Amino acid sequence: MRTPTTDRFSEADRRHMGVALGLARRGLGNVAPNPAVGCVLVKDGRVVARGWTQPGGRPHAETEALKRAGEGARGATAYVTLEPCSHHGKTGPCADALAKAGIARAVVATIDPDPRVAGRGVAMLQAAGVKVDVGLLECEAQMLNAGFFGRLDGKPLVTLKLATSIDGCIATRSGDSQWITGEQARARAHLMRANHDAVVIGVGTAIADDPQLTCRLPGLGDRSPMRIVADGRLRLPLTHGLVRTARNVPTLLFTVPGNPAGRRTAFTAAGVEVIEVPQGQGGHPDPVHMMKCLADKGVTRLLVEGGGQLAASLITAKLVDRLFWFRGRCVIGDDGRPGVAALGLEKLSLAPTYALDAVEYLGDDLLEIYRLSR
């Protein structure tokens, strides 16, 4: 839905909405299942207050900004990156709160597709006499909350992260992979963990690499995502680090029916959540059902870190929305393991395609960011 308006957005409007989008990004990976929203209150050309969605999804951005503004909100313009909510949940509607605070105008980046909102927030503001303009930096706002929008349709935003040699290998055949990329690239990867709700790997990668899957950047230790292992036959050792630390960092295993009940009970007793999904190709957990389960659990942003078989299954099912491809400066050749396992393609025309969005230089390494071409 788009509210018609003949007003042209000013440069000041664009600047303030840009700030609101920057504030919203602070919540990525930290507010699920809610969207990450930013709000800036401006009066007489001066910023009165700012707010963004707080950890856990509440308080909402508008509530935070209004609390900081106090009486200064009366007569102000509210720049909000997502349509203010109109329904009663654990808190009252943000649209109602903005109206009662006496704002004169609301600039909304994009409509909230949640069926509980979907234009009702705009209507509530207009009914209270607030001037509403919708659509400023709309594409940017929709991209920022693509995971929230996708979860409403049964799938989180899925980002596949690959760290490979120039020619696409993740390790030598003997399994040596430390380190294909340098410190700057590894720090960037840890930042990705901080802004995703969950991270998933295959059981082969878990056993071979013994990863912690936590964010170990200074000051962001509390931003570690939920850890997930796709483990069709519950092969993960009970002594594995991910199991031993499951009571400290939420840890989940996706498996398939038919495993011994005692094995499943042992994982549960250690604090690991075990979820059965139908069996997919090769006896692995079906990726489509995994995504549906995660969406139902409130996961909006999923980071896939390996291995090659898991990456291939998600790519084949066209579930990978974004590729973050880190390339080190070495060439491994046929002595290496590919970052993505066989896709079963017989024709080049059947290959999934991705569009290049951005390139970043990280010391001697390169990061290429792609999005799925639809």
Solvent accessible surface area in square Angstrom, and as a share of the most:
residue,aa,sasa,rsa
1,M,140,0.63
2,R,126,0.46
3,T,12,0.07
4,P,122,0.77
5,T,50,0.29
6,T,139,0.81
7,D,59,0.31
8,R,223,0.82
9,F,40,0.17
10,S,54,0.35
11,E,131,0.59
12,A,39,0.31
13,D,7,0.04
14,R,104,0.38
15,R,143,0.52
16,H,15,0.07
17,M,0,0.00
18,G,33,0.31
19,V,62,0.35
20,A,0,0.00
21,L,6,0.03
22,G,32,0.31
23,L,4,0.02
24,A,1,0.01
25,R,120,0.44
26,R,114,0.42
27,G,3,0.03
28,L,22,0.11
29,G,17,0.17
30,N,42,0.22
31,V,5,0.03
32,A,34,0.26
33,P,61,0.39
34,N,28,0.14
35,P,23,0.15
36,A,2,0.01
37,V,12,0.07
38,G,0,0.00
39,C,0,0.00
40,V,1,0.00
41,L,0,0.00
42,V,11,0.06
43,K,66,0.28
44,D,140,0.73
45,G,68,0.66
46,R,159,0.58
47,V,63,0.36
48,V,31,0.18
49,A,8,0.07
50,R,97,0.35
51,G,0,0.00
52,W,48,0.17
53,T,6,0.03
54,Q,35,0.15
55,P,85,0.54
56,G,53,0.51
57,G,0,0.00
58,R,87,0.32
59,P,53,0.33
60,H,35,0.16
61,A,0,0.00
62,E,6,0.03
63,T,56,0.33
64,E,9,0.04
65,A,0,0.00
66,L,24,0.12
67,K,141,0.60
68,R,119,0.43
69,A,14,0.11
70,G,46,0.44
71,E,139,0.62
72,G,25,0.24
73,A,1,0.00
74,R,127,0.46
75,G,41,0.40
76,A,0,0.00
77,T,22,0.13
78,A,0,0.00
79,Y,9,0.03
80,V,0,0.00
81,T,2,0.01
82,L,4,0.02
83,E,4,0.02
84,P,1,0.00
85,C,15,0.09
86,S,15,0.09
87,H,44,0.20
88,H,149,0.67
89,G,53,0.51
90,K,169,0.71
91,T,66,0.38
92,G,40,0.38
93,P,8,0.05
94,C,2,0.01
95,A,0,0.00
96,D,45,0.23
97,A,37,0.29
98,L,0,0.00
99,A,22,0.17
100,K,151,0.64
101,A,25,0.19
102,G,19,0.18
103,I,7,0.04
104,A,55,0.43
105,R,46,0.17
106,A,0,0.00
107,V,0,0.00
108,V,0,0.00
109,A,0,0.00
110,T,2,0.01
111,I,19,0.10
112,D,8,0.04
113,P,61,0.39
114,D,7,0.04
115,P,97,0.61
116,R,141,0.51
117,V,1,0.00
118,A,45,0.35
119,G,4,0.03
120,R,135,0.49
121,G,0,0.00
122,V,0,0.00
123,A,52,0.40
124,M,64,0.29
125,L,0,0.00
126,Q,74,0.33
127,A,94,0.73
128,A,61,0.47
129,G,68,0.65
130,V,10,0.06
131,K,97,0.41
132,V,9,0.05
133,D,1,0.00
134,V,3,0.02
135,G,18,0.17
136,L,3,0.01
137,L,40,0.20
138,E,36,0.16
139,C,92,0.55
140,E,75,0.34
141,A,3,0.02
142,Q,73,0.32
143,M,132,0.59
144,L,13,0.07
145,N,8,0.04
146,A,32,0.25
147,G,1,0.01
148,F,11,0.05
149,F,37,0.15
150,G,21,0.21
151,R,53,0.20
152,L,61,0.30
153,D,132,0.68
154,G,18,0.17
155,K,43,0.18
156,P,1,0.01
157,L,17,0.09
158,V,0,0.00
159,T,0,0.00
160,L,0,0.00
161,K,26,0.11
162,L,7,0.03
163,A,35,0.27
164,T,0,0.00
165,S,0,0.00
166,I,90,0.46
167,D,66,0.34
168,G,14,0.14
169,C,11,0.06
170,I,52,0.26
171,A,6,0.05
172,T,44,0.26
173,R,150,0.55
174,S,99,0.64
175,G,29,0.28
176,D,89,0.46
177,S,36,0.23
178,Q,126,0.56
179,W,158,0.56
180,I,23,0.11
181,T,12,0.07
182,G,31,0.30
183,E,137,0.61
184,Q,104,0.46
185,A,2,0.01
186,R,61,0.22
187,A,42,0.32
188,R,53,0.19
189,A,13,0.10
190,H,29,0.13
191,L,75,0.37
192,M,3,0.01
193,R,23,0.08
194,A,4,0.03
195,N,38,0.19
196,H,2,0.01
197,D,20,0.10
198,A,0,0.00
199,V,0,0.00
200,V,3,0.02
201,I,2,0.01
202,G,11,0.11
203,V,14,0.08
204,G,40,0.38
205,T,29,0.17
206,A,0,0.00
207,I,73,0.37
208,A,73,0.56
209,D,79,0.41
210,D,85,0.44
211,P,28,0.17
212,Q,102,0.45
213,L,2,0.01
214,T,20,0.12
215,C,3,0.02
216,R,124,0.45
217,L,38,0.19
218,P,131,0.82
219,G,76,0.73
220,L,48,0.24
221,G,51,0.49
222,D,128,0.66
223,R,44,0.16
224,S,30,0.20
225,P,4,0.03
226,M,42,0.19
227,R,4,0.02
228,I,0,0.00
229,V,0,0.00
230,A,11,0.08
231,D,0,0.00
232,G,7,0.06
233,R,124,0.45
234,L,3,0.01
235,R,131,0.48
236,L,1,0.00
237,P,51,0.32
238,L,68,0.34
239,T,104,0.60
240,H,15,0.07
241,G,15,0.15
242,L,0,0.00
243,V,3,0.02
244,R,167,0.61
245,T,48,0.28
246,A,5,0.04
247,R,175,0.64
248,N,121,0.62
249,V,24,0.14
250,P,87,0.55
251,T,6,0.04
252,L,1,0.01
253,L,0,0.00
254,F,1,0.00
255,T,1,0.01
256,V,0,0.00
257,P,72,0.46
258,G,72,0.69
259,N,26,0.13
260,P,92,0.58
261,A,82,0.63
262,G,54,0.51
263,R,72,0.26
264,R,85,0.31
265,T,86,0.50
266,A,34,0.26
267,F,0,0.00
268,T,80,0.47
269,A,67,0.52
270,A,32,0.25
271,G,27,0.26
272,V,3,0.02
273,E,76,0.34
274,V,11,0.06
275,I,32,0.16
276,E,74,0.33
277,V,4,0.02
278,P,63,0.40
279,Q,100,0.44
280,G,19,0.18
281,Q,166,0.74
282,G,74,0.71
283,G,18,0.18
284,H,83,0.37
285,P,7,0.04
286,D,28,0.15
287,P,17,0.11
288,V,80,0.46
289,H,83,0.37
290,M,3,0.01
291,M,3,0.01
292,K,99,0.42
293,C,34,0.20
294,L,1,0.00
295,A,2,0.01
296,D,96,0.50
297,K,84,0.36
298,G,6,0.06
299,V,5,0.03
300,T,8,0.05
301,R,17,0.06
302,L,0,0.00
303,L,0,0.00
304,V,0,0.00
305,E,28,0.12
306,G,6,0.06
307,G,13,0.13
308,G,14,0.14
309,Q,93,0.41
310,L,15,0.07
311,A,0,0.00
312,A,2,0.02
313,S,33,0.22
314,L,0,0.00
315,I,12,0.06
316,T,73,0.43
317,A,40,0.31
318,K,121,0.51
319,L,16,0.08
320,V,0,0.00
321,D,17,0.09
322,R,57,0.21
323,L,13,0.06
324,F,14,0.06
325,W,42,0.15
326,F,3,0.01
327,R,53,0.19
328,G,2,0.02
329,R,178,0.65
330,C,53,0.32
331,V,104,0.60
332,I,29,0.15
333,G,33,0.31
334,D,119,0.62
335,D,93,0.48
336,G,13,0.12
337,R,100,0.36
338,P,83,0.52
339,G,3,0.03
340,V,32,0.19
341,A,26,0.20
342,A,95,0.74
343,L,51,0.25
344,G,68,0.66
345,L,75,0.37
346,E,161,0.72
347,K,132,0.56
348,L,162,0.80
349,S,99,0.64
350,L,110,0.55
351,A,27,0.21
352,P,30,0.19
353,T,84,0.49
354,Y,41,0.16
355,A,30,0.23
356,L,97,0.49
357,D,70,0.36
358,A,42,0.32
359,V,64,0.37
360,E,52,0.23
361,Y,173,0.66
362,L,24,0.12
363,G,51,0.49
364,D,98,0.51
365,D,8,0.04
366,L,47,0.24
367,L,0,0.00
368,E,24,0.11
369,I,22,0.11
370,Y,45,0.17
371,R,116,0.42
372,L,16,0.08
373,S,50,0.32
374,R,210,0.76
